[in-house]
Amino acid sequence: MEPPVTALPWPDRGVRTDRPGPADQPGPAAPPGPAGQPGQATRPRTVGPTDQAGRTTRPRPSGQAGRTGQPGPPGLTVRPGFSARRPAPPRHLADLDPAGRRAAAAELGQPQFRADQLSRHYFGRLTEDPAQMTDLPAASRAELVKALLPGLLTAQREQQADQGTTVKTLWRAADGAYLESVLMRYPGRVTMCVSSQAGCGMACPFCATGQAGLTRNLSTAEIVEQVVAGARALAAGRVAGGPGRVSNVVFMGMGEPLANYNRVIAAVRRLTDPVPAGLGMSQRQITVSTVGLVPAMRKLAAEELSVTLAVSLHAPDDELRDELVPVNLRWKVAEVLGAAWDYAAATGRRVSIEYALIRDVNDQAWRAEALGELLAGRLAHVNLIPLNPTPGSKWTASRPADQDTFVARLAAAGVPVTVRDTRGREIDGACGQLAAANADGQPG
Ligand code: SAH
């Protein structure tokens, strides 16, 4: 399918910022309200149509069947294999804060301190193997592990690149949803790129994840488990370069993290709370990347977290951004950047402006100058990402000379700029390439 280039993909229907939680978990708070009314309860709104289960589906040319050939309502693609009522992911210790875990232990008729012991195994020793939990009575280990450490994700496939220092894992959740994470080891740091949703409803036409639509939000524990799995592999010396630790997490895998707001924030807390409450990572080493859901960005600024905010801008002008990041139909460049500067002011953190360079689409020198004008003097840094072409797209990365000019114009405007390396490109593990093809190469 050709991505829309000049025509707007659909009329402005607004954007959904969250969806109801699984029945057995505390539901998320009301989705952030529209601009100017952060946190106020509103009806969930959607970008593009949704199917019966409330999943956002990607529009297709009228009457055309989806990628899998499944017929759907005219103009819609409904992901196959998912019933309207899908089971919630099993409850897991990492979904709960320490008080919730103690309450869960009490519900099982166990002393509350068992919750801390179990947390120490999961977050501290990175184990969920009852045999290793010798501080727990043998008789109750299996029951505790079954109730609070259920298996959530099964590795379906692992691919390596960069001499084993980049590892992409395709995970299958209990309900059959697919998601991916990527571990990237650099000298002195290891970054886990994690998914916040199975699929994505934001439909950016240059992004592979955006092509298939949203399957569902991930639970907090499903997000955390991606990091814990990476930490385990590193601790066990299974990643090239010897034993190590996860130092950074970027929410740049599948999904729009701020559209799964409550679970993502809870995951950030689990990652950064000290052991045994969490993994004990530094908030400053966590990056949340967004298409620009303005009310959620404002809510994030009020959380008093020191996480880095990345904003996927990709164009300095609304005309082009409306096409590249369709949520721009709802929140314009000026509003998105306004929220970004407020985030910087509230947290003192430099905002990262993500800009995928697409040949002859957004890489003109005049656009670099326009971007420079928007960002000059701001607490911001531009991360240029050479476009990773996705299957079927007619777009490709910029010519080296155009990229150099773009960098030079930004630098001339006094804007700090770097070009991101394209780790994992050949295993489709680079930015925007996560499409969760399963072992047969079919979309998950
Ligand atoms: N939904 C979040 C996270 C997406 S992935 C967001 O949009 O920010 C992280 C980054 O990769 C985003 O900036 C996204 O726009 C970018 N990206 C997506 N597809 C890409 C591609 N094919 N090539 C390069 N960057 C891409």
Residues whose N, C-alpha, C, O or C-beta is under 5 A from the ligand:
A	BS01	SAH	F206 C207 A208 F251 M252 G253 G255 E256 P257 S289 T290 V291 S312 E354 A356 I385 P386 L387 N388 P389 C431 G432
